[in-house]
Amino acid sequence: MQEVFRVMRHAAASDSNVLITGEIGTGKELVARAIHSNSIRAKKKFVVVNCGSIPDGFMESELFGHVKGAFDEAVADKRGLIEEANRGTLFLDDISELAPAMQVKLLRVIHDGNFTRVGDSKPITANLRIIAAAVRDMRKLIADKSFREDLFLPLKCNTYQDAAPARNKG
């Protein structure tokens, strides 16, 4: 446990993006919240996105927002979760489930700090920290070409494998 807390303090002291890997039920979101709560962004929002639970067709609108009329259901402008997390932390749970097209768009946000809402051409600037979590072996996904290495790399610099303590299964 002391090692887990040491790693979490180190991650909280940095403003870098973070990747937390580990088995289901090990508390990756709790670790992410603790890192955020002890970081310079602690007073700002911690926005959670479960990448595995949002259908591909809705993910772009959820992350980036949309403008009225961008598609049939877009009856009003909508801020996306990236915009909601501006100046705070965006927690991407199950990032390994993110579709390839969304991986490219997320990479643009990481590199440039800019994105556009669906149906708009005006760029919006986002200053956020990304903490991502994955259960699956990210290196295997990269080898299988189902996850982009150029998205993995900016997260990998602060990877905490099995940083979350295992729950007592007995």
N, C-alpha and C positions, 0 to 999 in steps of 0.2 A: 504494500500500500504506500509506503514511503516513496518508492520509485514512481508510482503513479502520480502522487502529489508533486514530486519534483518536476516531472515532465509537464504537468499542467501549469505549474508556476512559470516554467520556462516559456511555454506557449503563450500564456497571458501577458508576459512581459514584452513580447514581440507583437508587432501589428501585421505580421505575415499571414498569408492564408495557411490553413491547416487541414490535413487529412487524417482522420481517425479511422483505423480499421480494427475489426474484431468480430467475434461471433455475435449472432442474434442474442439479445437480452443481456449484453454485458454493460449497458449503460453509456453507450457512445453519446447520446443526446445529453445526458447528465454531465459528462465530461465537457462537451461543447458549451453548455450553459455555464459551467464553472469557469471555463477559460474566458468566455465573454464577460462574465460578472466581475472578473478580476483584471480586466484589460482597460485600456484607456477609453474604450467605447462602451464601458459598463452603463453609462447613463443614457445611452441610445438604445434603439430597438434591437431585439434578437428575434429575427423572423425565420420561422421554420418552414421548409418545403420538403415534403416527402416525395422524392422523384419517382418512386415506384407506385405511388397511388394516384397520380394525376395522368389521365390518358394523354398520349402523344399529341392529339389534336387540340388539347386545351393548354398544354404546358407553355407554349409561347405566350399566349395571352395572360396566363397566370404569372409568369416571370416578368414579362416586359410590359404588360398592360396593352390597351388598345384604344383606338379612337372610335367615336360613334360612326357607324356605317362601314367599319372595316370588314365585317361579315354579318350575316343575317341576325345573329343574336346580339350584336353590338349596338344596343339602343342608346348607350351613353358612353362617354369617355370613362376609362377605368385605369387607375394606377396599378402597376404591377408590383409584385413582391420585391423586386430589386429596388424599385423606387421607394417602397415602404421601408426597406432596410437602409436607405441612404444614411451615411454617417454612423451606422451601426454594424451589425453582423447578420449575414445571411447564412443560415445553416441548411445545407443541402444533404438531407438524409437519403441514403441509398443512391448516391450519385452514379454508381455503376449502372443504374437503370435508365439513365438519361439517354434519350435517342441521339444518334449521331448529328442530326441537324441542329439540335439544341446545344450539343457540345460545342459546335462551331460558334454559335451565337454567344454562349457563355464565355468562351475564350476571348471574344472581342471585348466583352465587359472587363475581363481580368487585365487584358493588355492595354486597352485604351481608356477604360473607365466610362465608356459611352455606350448607349443603346438607343433604339428607337421603339416606340410603341407600334404594335401591329396596325398597319394602315396609315402610318404617319411617316414623314421623312425628316422631321425635326429631331436632331439628336438630343438626348438627355444625358447629363453627366451624373455618374454615381460614384460616391466615395464610400466603399464598403469593404469589410473584411469577409472573406468566405471561409467558413469552416464546413468541411464536407465529411461525410461518413460513408463507409462501405463495408459490407459483409464479404463480398466476393473478392477474389484474388485479382487485384488491379493489373498486376504485371501479366497475368494470363490473359486478361481481357485485351490488353494492348497487343500481345502476341497474336491473339485471334482477330485483331482489327475491329473489335467491337467497342473499344474505348480509345480515344485519341491520346497519344503520348504527349502531344504539345499542350493538352489540357491537364494531364496528370502531372507534368513537370512543375508548374507553378504551385501545385498543391503538395507535391512530394517533398519539397525542401523542408517542410515541417510535418513529417508523417509520424504518427504515434500509433504503432501497431499494438493492438491488444492493450491500449492504455487504460481502457475501462476495466475496473475490477470485475471478475466473474462473480455472478450471484451464486449463493449457496443453493445447490440443486437438491439437497437432502432435506 
